[in-house]
Amino acid sequence: MKIQINDLSQVYKNDFRALNKVNLEINPGMFGLLGPNGAGKSTLMRILVTLLRPTHGEVMVNDMPLSKNRAEVRSMLGYLPQDFRFFAKLRTWEFLDYAASMAGIKGKKDRLAAVDELLEQVGLFDVRNRYANKLSGGMKRRLGIAQALIGDPKIIVVDEPTTGLDPEERIRFRNILSNLSQKEVIIILSTHIVGDISSTCRQMALLNRGQVHFQGSPEEFINQSAGHVFKASVSFEQMKLISEQYPVITSVPGAGGYEIEFVANEVNGWETTAVEPNLEHAYVYFMEYVANEKFQYQ
Amino acid sequence: MISFFNISTVARFESKTLFRSWFFRIFSIIILAFILMFNIFGIAAVADGGWQGRVLPSAAPYFNLWLLNIAQAVIAVFLSADFLGRDKKLDTTEAFYVRSMTNTEYVLGKTFGVLKVFVVLNAIVLLSALVFMLIGNEAPIDWISYIAYPLLISMPTLVFILGLSFFTMTLIRNQAVTFVLLLGFIALSLFYLGNRYLGLFDVLGFFTPFMRSDFTGFQDVFHLVQHRLLYFLLGTFFILATIWRLPRLEQQKFNKPILLTGMFTLLGVSALLTGKLYINDSEGSALQDKIVALNKQLKPSAYQIVAYEMELRHHPTAIECKAEMQISKVNDGDSSLKLVLNPGLKVDLCLINAKQVSFKRDAHILTIQANDLPTDSFELELQYKGTITDEALYVDVDEEVKLAENRLDPLLAGKQYSFIQDDYVLLTRESAWYPVLADKQYWTSYPFTHMKLSVQTFPGLDVIAQGKKDSLDIASYRFINDKPLNAYSLIIGDYEHHSIRVDSVEFNLYHHKRHVAYKEYFTELNDTIPHIIKNIKDDFERKLGVDYPFERFSVVETPINFYTYIRNWSLATESVMPEMVLFPESGGGTWQNDLHSIRRRVDRRKERSNEEQSEKELQVEVLKDYLGSNFIRPSRFFFGRRQAAERHVENWGRHQVFPLYFTYANRVEEEGYPLLTIAMENYLHQRLSETRRRDFGGLSSNDEVILKLRENSLKELIEKEDVNTLGNVFASKGSQLFSNLKVDVGLTDFDKKLDKVIRDTRFQNQRVEDFKRLMSQISRTDFMALYDNWLNESYKAAFLFSSVDVFEVKDGNRVRYFLNLRVANKGNADGILSFTVREGMQQSGRGRFRSRFQMNTEEGNEQSYQLKAGQTYELGFLLDEEPRDITVNTFLAANIPSAQNLTLNAVKRNTKVSFFEGLRPSAKTLRYAAASEVIVDNEDSGFTIVNTGESRTVKDWWVAMQNKEEEDESYGMMHFWNHPVSWKPIVGEQFFGEYLKSAVYKRKGIGEGYVNWKVELKEAGRYDVYAYVPRIVQRFRRRRNSENKETNYNFVVDHDDGEEQVKVMTNNDNYGWMYLGEYYFSEGQASVKLSDVTNSDYVIADAVKWIKK
């Protein structure tokens, strides 16, 4: 399994360029797509799942052009859209049954078994007879994940899957995905929650303003910011000053001041300690100094 | 490749969601409840008033689906427009959009899902129809229709509506706008487009005849299927177009080209179908135009057919005939021989005296050139084969009349004029299945000719025709007539036959083998039936004055889709042929043929009257009612307005036996329209009818004739107007002619002699000179002169009546009642009047369904008088009992309404008065207005109306629209529900007027609308001013507490000292000339106004008079 994205561009009718010459290579396993809101993540995913025709460029799935092989690609897909709230008047298990049928499980017995299995997996078995509309937000999300996973898809695209999930559910979700990633499956996960990626993905890309700024493993990404993350103790007065100079990532108030972590290319005039960067640091560092976006972190 | 699994999956879940949608549930529960109620009360008739069409074949499934179809079209619009809307709204749909299925599969799946829901709905509805048919309906079950109707009615409509709304939704992408457009389209097709434009817009099948006959199935199945297929194809086209426009990336590379090919193919086929329908139609009308044109050129024929010898062989889809005719030349007219034969029959061979001759066919005319013909008499043999082209029939009938639906309240049956099928044949004279001479206006009067007919059909089929029937061989019959007839018909079918002999007449009943439900109503009657028939027959003949001319009488059940038209020159239709009445299948869905309801009525009457009656007596009553209302004195229950443009005859019915007594037995050879035959026919027919009071006012057909004849003689009218509109003129003028004849010799004497003439000249082609001579003899008048006058002059009488004085007098020892009134003929021609006086108090007989066919019906006591122009007369009647009312019929005099009740004054007792009976000239003159009076009526020039005319509300507008449709009827009748927004003329005896008793009325207003009576006063002085306020009894609105409610009228009298507002209070006891006060007027103009402000719902403006003090 391999997905190759070549020169992909998407321009909307209002001349908004959502994607600009995106090139990516995605191999089996979990692929994290990181980027701020409006970076083009969803657009890219919608193109990948054949909901959108790109203005330019091509996606190759197993060396087949996507635009000419939608049937094959669709039969390998499982997709969880970003918004997943409104259902037709179907019960939870019926909704999954519908998805299972469309995923190609023809035998009724097999299908119902698959449905039950997934309901168990996502912890919805107890509410299987409830109308999907009547589920809580988190349950709806889980049902969304279940329908994306049903029918053993080879490519799973999940758009912001963990929003609205409580920590326990998030962990459960991660486990389901990592179990899957043992198989020859591509899982593409878009998120703005850095933690989701750090814990599960072996490949990732960072997307900003329609462009890919980084592609590689999370370790490589973190390494980029090595030596640029610092820790310092500052007084209340200094805090204001420093936060104007550098993006402050954490600040823990203490006696007479703060314990802060921040990223910077280099530090002058402050007493600091270098810190081992994590994905979050790397992301901020990257956005601030590589992509040159000025974010207000406070 | 299309995956059926995907389609069925999408369909499965779509229908699941639809079944669960509240919209669908609520709507379908409402419609199901409605249909269920209808089935319980209408089809199974568990309570009173079952639907009269319940006994029709296939009526139950038809009606059920007909109702459902309207509802489901609306539901389908909502549901299907919902589908794309929902797709947009439900973000979870995207999870399915990325699954591997083609757009075609998805849309087809959705479509089938919706259809599935409706299939279930249809199945439930049909099941309920079936259950109630089994439970409570005696009609047999037509299984085929339970399969055919959903396919023919529901399916095409649904597919079309679904496709159209899907597609509209993809174009407009707004659910609300799509609803409005689609519902608008449905409403437009229902209320406006109807069956116009070849019925192409009749998506719902609302105007398409789907009635299925147990004899012959659907009318023109091929056409019907084509018509419905068109919507199916167009619907499929729209569905494909929806696939094409679906906002989802297509899955297959070549999807779009394939789709477009499919769409264009469907569109092409639809266009072809439409084209074919159009071509068929225009071919039909071209043929009709041609026939009309050829008919116009026809000259009186020089030949006469003396006798026919016909051999007919019945083929599965055709008839094959050999017609041998004895022909003789009777004068030196057009010497080529022209015959009429239906253009669908192809002539293969033409022999004259066994020698083949050439012939020419042009539409329905077959011409043999003169030089091929012997000079005197010869034998002509024609061999032809084919079917009947229905388009060639009834070419004289108005297109509008032909397009009018054959609606059996409310279902639609077809209008087929002839049948040739493998198991059924129905041919009447109009179909020209045997050749007749193409004489000038041959279609208005056919000569009497002998015929021997032999028929070869298929085993198991019965043959019905005129004459004595002999069976020659298996399925081979011969019919021999000892009398010449002017019409021959042939019916072949699988009939159940019953026969009895009454007097010397053989009575036959032929009905469909499965239509036996009637039997349970007459279980006790076996040996009584001849007696009942004899009673009815004798009674009828006593009233009519002539006896039955044939030896056989058959009632033959004919397919429900068989239709006949009434023509203007005869009261006979093709539904009655010599010796037989072609009765509609299962009675044709009319009130009087629902035996179940008749029986219920009879039972209830028995209960009310508390009489002991045996089952047998009750059955006798049911039979009498049934026979009477169908064959003797039909009357229709009129709820709606008369059918579009169709001639309306009071006391007439398609299946009445009357034409057998005259129209198919007597003929006067006239050139042009057979006016004398028409006159005599109408005169005779009037003997059967009772003048029934018109309670609602408005113009009777006779009144309309008076208006038409105001400035024209009959002859001028025939030349000027389309004969299609003259039927009632013929009828009224006809009875007037004979009413005139009888004045001199006295009614009974004249009638006796006329009856003898009718009997003596039966089955003769009587020459017109002979007839006129006979008439002169029996009427002791110069009939020729009278006839000329009648035809060519437009003079008319005009009568004024005084009120009627009633005196209690002593005649010997007896107390009797003397009625005295004066009548003046102010017109410019003599005129006749007939009075009907009814005595005694009203007999009991509550309720709408009083039996009218009991033999003791009270006979009107009618007397006619002739009044010379310019003369005033005094009339006296002596009665044994106090008079109840006195009605006068002024025939074609200027008086409208022509039948009116005269005002009876209170009985004067203990008064000495010299009484007399009859008519005597009076020296006193009778005047419309006294010397000191000036009257301004609403017909006078001094009367003006001012309309506000604006429609202030939607209801106003709607009422105005409704009234507009009736505007060509110059005088309407009073509507008790929807009063007009502007002043509208009405006519009726309760209004004031010199000869035309009319008024104007409008709904109440705010004073902007008013009327004005203006007068030019010759003298100054004090005047009493009166206004006429008619008495209106509202029949339908019974407000118990306010039954005699006071109504106020607001007049303004414009006099010398200014304006005087006068409020006049009226009620049921206080009406007529209402006093407005005494005022001084100087010479010149004076006026009175009436405002539309009132406490009633409407205002009537009639007349105002000024009386000099």
Interface residues (C-beta under 8 A of the other chain):
Chain A: V49 T50 L51 L52 R53 K68 R70 A71 E72 R74 S75 L77 Y79 L80 P81 D83 F84 R85 F86 F87 A88 K89 L90 E94 F95 Y98 A99 S101 M102 A103 G104 K106 A132 G144 Q147 A148
Chain B: F5 N6 T9 V10 R12 F13 K16 T17 R20 S21 R86 K89 L90 D91 T92 T93 E94 A95 F96 Y97 V98 R99 S100 M101 T102 R248 L249 E250 Q251 Q252 K253
